[in-house]
Amino acid sequence: MNAPTPTGRLIPTGDGHDLELTRVLPGTVDDAWASITEPERTARWIGHWEGTGAIGETIKLRLGFEDETPWTDVKITECDAPRRLRVLTFDQAGTWDLSLELAAAGDTAELRFVMHRIDPAMVGEVGPGWEYYLDQLLASMTGGVNPDFNDYFPAQRAYFEGLVPVSG
C-alpha cells in the first residue's frame, strides 16, 4: 500500500487558524450524512455514540480506535441535515470546535472537515489523526481496508508542522 498523502490546510481566520481537510466520499450526500451521524455507522470509523442527537444536546462518543477507547462529551452546536454539523468536544485533550459540511459532487459527496481555532503548535500532533479518521470514514463507506495509524503518525507530522506560518 502507498503511504497516504496528507490533504490538510491551515487557514488563517479573524480569530486564529482553522485546520481544514477534505474527502470525496462515494454515494449521495444523504448516505455520507448517515455515515457521520448514525451511531452504527460512526462506530465503523470513529466510534459509537449514545444520547440524543439534537442541537444543544451533549452526546457521549466512545472513541473506538484510540488506546483504551475513551469516552468524549460532544455538544451539538449546529445541525442542518444533511449538509452541516458542528460540535464541541470536551475531554482530557481540551475543547475542540469541529464542523463537517457535505456538498453533492456529481455521483459523490464532498466532505469539508474543519477544526476551528486550532493552536498552531498542535497541528503536527492533531492533523495526522484527522487524516487517519477521514480515511477510515472513506474505508467504512467503500468496504475498503482500514488504514494503519502508523502510516499517519509520526509520518505526516512534518507536513503539518510545515503548514504553520513562521513568526518573525
Contacts in CASP RR format, 6 or more apart in sequence:
PFRMAT RR
TARGET T0000
AUTHOR 0000-0000-0000
METHOD contacts of the structure
MODEL  1
MNAPTPTGRLIPTGDGHDLELTRVLPGTVDDAWASITEPERTARWIGHWE
GTGAIGETIKLRLGFEDETPWTDVKITECDAPRRLRVLTFDQAGTWDLSL
ELAAAGDTAELRFVMHRIDPAMVGEVGPGWEYYLDQLLASMTGGVNPDFN
DYFPAQRAYFEGLVPVSG
1 151 0 8 1.000
3 151 0 8 1.000
3 155 0 8 1.000
4 131 0 8 1.000
4 132 0 8 1.000
4 135 0 8 1.000
4 147 0 8 1.000
4 151 0 8 1.000
4 152 0 8 1.000
4 156 0 8 1.000
6 127 0 8 1.000
6 128 0 8 1.000
6 131 0 8 1.000
6 156 0 8 1.000
6 159 0 8 1.000
6 160 0 8 1.000
7 21 0 8 1.000
7 22 0 8 1.000
7 23 0 8 1.000
7 131 0 8 1.000
8 19 0 8 1.000
8 20 0 8 1.000
8 21 0 8 1.000
8 22 0 8 1.000
8 127 0 8 1.000
8 130 0 8 1.000
8 131 0 8 1.000
8 160 0 8 1.000
8 163 0 8 1.000
9 19 0 8 1.000
9 20 0 8 1.000
9 21 0 8 1.000
9 163 0 8 1.000
10 17 0 8 1.000
10 18 0 8 1.000
10 19 0 8 1.000
10 20 0 8 1.000
10 118 0 8 1.000
10 120 0 8 1.000
10 123 0 8 1.000
10 160 0 8 1.000
10 163 0 8 1.000
10 164 0 8 1.000
10 165 0 8 1.000
11 17 0 8 1.000
11 18 0 8 1.000
11 19 0 8 1.000
11 20 0 8 1.000
12 165 0 8 1.000
13 116 0 8 1.000
13 117 0 8 1.000
15 117 0 8 1.000
16 117 0 8 1.000
17 117 0 8 1.000
17 118 0 8 1.000
17 120 0 8 1.000
17 123 0 8 1.000
18 114 0 8 1.000
18 115 0 8 1.000
18 116 0 8 1.000
18 117 0 8 1.000
18 118 0 8 1.000
19 114 0 8 1.000
19 115 0 8 1.000
19 118 0 8 1.000
19 123 0 8 1.000
19 126 0 8 1.000
19 127 0 8 1.000
19 130 0 8 1.000
20 112 0 8 1.000
20 113 0 8 1.000
20 114 0 8 1.000
21 112 0 8 1.000
21 113 0 8 1.000
21 114 0 8 1.000
21 127 0 8 1.000
21 130 0 8 1.000
21 131 0 8 1.000
21 134 0 8 1.000
22 110 0 8 1.000
22 111 0 8 1.000
22 112 0 8 1.000
22 113 0 8 1.000
23 110 0 8 1.000
23 111 0 8 1.000
23 113 0 8 1.000
23 134 0 8 1.000
23 135 0 8 1.000
23 137 0 8 1.000
23 138 0 8 1.000
24 105 0 8 1.000
24 108 0 8 1.000
24 109 0 8 1.000
24 110 0 8 1.000
24 111 0 8 1.000
25 31 0 8 1.000
25 32 0 8 1.000
25 35 0 8 1.000
25 102 0 8 1.000
25 108 0 8 1.000
25 109 0 8 1.000
25 110 0 8 1.000
25 111 0 8 1.000
25 137 0 8 1.000
25 138 0 8 1.000
25 141 0 8 1.000
26 108 0 8 1.000
26 109 0 8 1.000
26 141 0 8 1.000
26 142 0 8 1.000
27 107 0 8 1.000
27 108 0 8 1.000
27 109 0 8 1.000
27 141 0 8 1.000
28 104 0 8 1.000
28 109 0 8 1.000
29 82 0 8 1.000
29 83 0 8 1.000
29 102 0 8 1.000
29 103 0 8 1.000
29 104 0 8 1.000
29 109 0 8 1.000
30 82 0 8 1.000
31 109 0 8 1.000
31 141 0 8 1.000
32 82 0 8 1.000
32 102 0 8 1.000
32 109 0 8 1.000
32 111 0 8 1.000
32 141 0 8 1.000
33 81 0 8 1.000
33 82 0 8 1.000
33 83 0 8 1.000
33 102 0 8 1.000
34 41 0 8 1.000
35 41 0 8 1.000
35 42 0 8 1.000
35 44 0 8 1.000
35 45 0 8 1.000
35 137 0 8 1.000
35 140 0 8 1.000
35 141 0 8 1.000
36 42 0 8 1.000
36 85 0 8 1.000
36 100 0 8 1.000
36 102 0 8 1.000
36 111 0 8 1.000
36 137 0 8 1.000
37 53 0 8 1.000
37 81 0 8 1.000
37 85 0 8 1.000
39 48 0 8 1.000
39 49 0 8 1.000
39 50 0 8 1.000
40 48 0 8 1.000
41 140 0 8 1.000
42 48 0 8 1.000
42 49 0 8 1.000
42 61 0 8 1.000
43 64 0 8 1.000
44 136 0 8 1.000
44 140 0 8 1.000
45 133 0 8 1.000
45 136 0 8 1.000
45 137 0 8 1.000
45 139 0 8 1.000
45 140 0 8 1.000
46 61 0 8 1.000
46 63 0 8 1.000
46 64 0 8 1.000
46 65 0 8 1.000
46 133 0 8 1.000
46 136 0 8 1.000
46 137 0 8 1.000
47 61 0 8 1.000
47 62 0 8 1.000
47 63 0 8 1.000
47 64 0 8 1.000
47 65 0 8 1.000
48 61 0 8 1.000
48 62 0 8 1.000
48 64 0 8 1.000
49 59 0 8 1.000
49 60 0 8 1.000
49 61 0 8 1.000
49 62 0 8 1.000
49 74 0 8 1.000
50 59 0 8 1.000
50 60 0 8 1.000
50 62 0 8 1.000
51 57 0 8 1.000
51 59 0 8 1.000
51 60 0 8 1.000
52 59 0 8 1.000
53 59 0 8 1.000
53 76 0 8 1.000
53 79 0 8 1.000
54 76 0 8 1.000
54 79 0 8 1.000
55 76 0 8 1.000
55 77 0 8 1.000
55 78 0 8 1.000
55 79 0 8 1.000
56 75 0 8 1.000
56 76 0 8 1.000
56 77 0 8 1.000
57 75 0 8 1.000
57 76 0 8 1.000
58 73 0 8 1.000
58 74 0 8 1.000
58 75 0 8 1.000
58 76 0 8 1.000
59 73 0 8 1.000
59 74 0 8 1.000
59 76 0 8 1.000
60 71 0 8 1.000
60 72 0 8 1.000
60 73 0 8 1.000
60 74 0 8 1.000
61 71 0 8 1.000
61 72 0 8 1.000
61 73 0 8 1.000
61 74 0 8 1.000
61 89 0 8 1.000
62 69 0 8 1.000
62 70 0 8 1.000
62 71 0 8 1.000
62 72 0 8 1.000
63 69 0 8 1.000
63 70 0 8 1.000
63 71 0 8 1.000
63 72 0 8 1.000
65 133 0 8 1.000
65 136 0 8 1.000
65 149 0 8 1.000
70 91 0 8 1.000
70 92 0 8 1.000
71 91 0 8 1.000
72 89 0 8 1.000
72 90 0 8 1.000
72 91 0 8 1.000
73 89 0 8 1.000
73 90 0 8 1.000
73 91 0 8 1.000
74 87 0 8 1.000
74 88 0 8 1.000
74 89 0 8 1.000
74 90 0 8 1.000
75 87 0 8 1.000
75 88 0 8 1.000
75 89 0 8 1.000
75 90 0 8 1.000
76 85 0 8 1.000
76 86 0 8 1.000
76 87 0 8 1.000
77 86 0 8 1.000
77 87 0 8 1.000
77 88 0 8 1.000
77 97 0 8 1.000
78 84 0 8 1.000
78 85 0 8 1.000
78 86 0 8 1.000
78 99 0 8 1.000
79 85 0 8 1.000
79 86 0 8 1.000
82 102 0 8 1.000
83 101 0 8 1.000
83 102 0 8 1.000
83 103 0 8 1.000
84 99 0 8 1.000
84 100 0 8 1.000
84 101 0 8 1.000
84 102 0 8 1.000
85 99 0 8 1.000
85 100 0 8 1.000
86 97 0 8 1.000
86 98 0 8 1.000
86 99 0 8 1.000
86 100 0 8 1.000
87 97 0 8 1.000
87 98 0 8 1.000
87 99 0 8 1.000
88 95 0 8 1.000
88 96 0 8 1.000
88 97 0 8 1.000
88 98 0 8 1.000
89 95 0 8 1.000
89 96 0 8 1.000
89 98 0 8 1.000
96 115 0 8 1.000
97 115 0 8 1.000
97 116 0 8 1.000
97 117 0 8 1.000
98 113 0 8 1.000
98 114 0 8 1.000
98 115 0 8 1.000
98 116 0 8 1.000
99 113 0 8 1.000
99 114 0 8 1.000
99 116 0 8 1.000
100 111 0 8 1.000
100 112 0 8 1.000
100 113 0 8 1.000
100 114 0 8 1.000
101 111 0 8 1.000
101 112 0 8 1.000
101 114 0 8 1.000
102 109 0 8 1.000
102 110 0 8 1.000
102 111 0 8 1.000
102 112 0 8 1.000
103 109 0 8 1.000
103 110 0 8 1.000
103 112 0 8 1.000
104 110 0 8 1.000
111 134 0 8 1.000
111 137 0 8 1.000
113 130 0 8 1.000
113 134 0 8 1.000
115 126 0 8 1.000
115 130 0 8 1.000
118 126 0 8 1.000
120 164 0 8 1.000
120 165 0 8 1.000
121 164 0 8 1.000
123 160 0 8 1.000
123 161 0 8 1.000
123 163 0 8 1.000
123 164 0 8 1.000
124 156 0 8 1.000
124 157 0 8 1.000
124 160 0 8 1.000
124 161 0 8 1.000
125 153 0 8 1.000
125 157 0 8 1.000
126 160 0 8 1.000
127 156 0 8 1.000
127 160 0 8 1.000
128 152 0 8 1.000
128 153 0 8 1.000
128 154 0 8 1.000
128 155 0 8 1.000
128 156 0 8 1.000
128 157 0 8 1.000
128 160 0 8 1.000
129 149 0 8 1.000
129 152 0 8 1.000
129 153 0 8 1.000
131 152 0 8 1.000
131 156 0 8 1.000
132 147 0 8 1.000
132 149 0 8 1.000
132 152 0 8 1.000
132 153 0 8 1.000
135 147 0 8 1.000
135 152 0 8 1.000
136 146 0 8 1.000
136 147 0 8 1.000
139 145 0 8 1.000
139 146 0 8 1.000
139 147 0 8 1.000
140 146 0 8 1.000
END
